[in-house]
Amino acid sequence: MNNLKNIQSPIINYINMTPKEKAVELVHKFGMENQYYERAKQCALIAVDEIIESIPKEPSIYTVQRIGSIMFWVEVKQEIEKL
């Protein structure tokens, strides 16, 4: 159980990516073919909405990290919409 520090959550796995890079990565994961590009964008938007919803909203000692996570994923959503 001491290996928990090696587990990467999708909520915090963005440390080395910009919101735009994460947006492109998500859309490509849902479908790279041109004919399915718009559907891939919609799937990526749904995934980002689910991630945002999964971030705890109640007050905690991790408020700064939580706000940072929410802000990052909101920016990812905006970048997906621009693609």
Rosetta blueprint (number, residue, H / E / L):
1 M L
2 N H
3 N H
4 L H
5 K H
6 N H
7 I L
8 Q L
9 S L
10 P L
11 I L
12 I L
13 N L
14 Y L
15 I L
16 N L
17 M L
18 T L
19 P H
20 K H
21 E H
22 K H
23 A H
24 V H
25 E H
26 L H
27 V H
28 H H
29 K H
30 F H
31 G L
32 M L
33 E L
34 N H
35 Q H
36 Y H
37 Y H
38 E H
39 R H
40 A H
41 K H
42 Q H
43 C H
44 A H
45 L H
46 I H
47 A H
48 V H
49 D H
50 E H
51 I H
52 I H
53 E H
54 S H
55 I L
56 P L
57 K L
58 E L
59 P L
60 S L
61 I L
62 Y L
63 T H
64 V H
65 Q H
66 R H
67 I H
68 G H
69 S H
70 I H
71 M H
72 F H
73 W H
74 V H
75 E H
76 V H
77 K H
78 Q H
79 E H
80 I H
81 E H
82 K H
83 L L
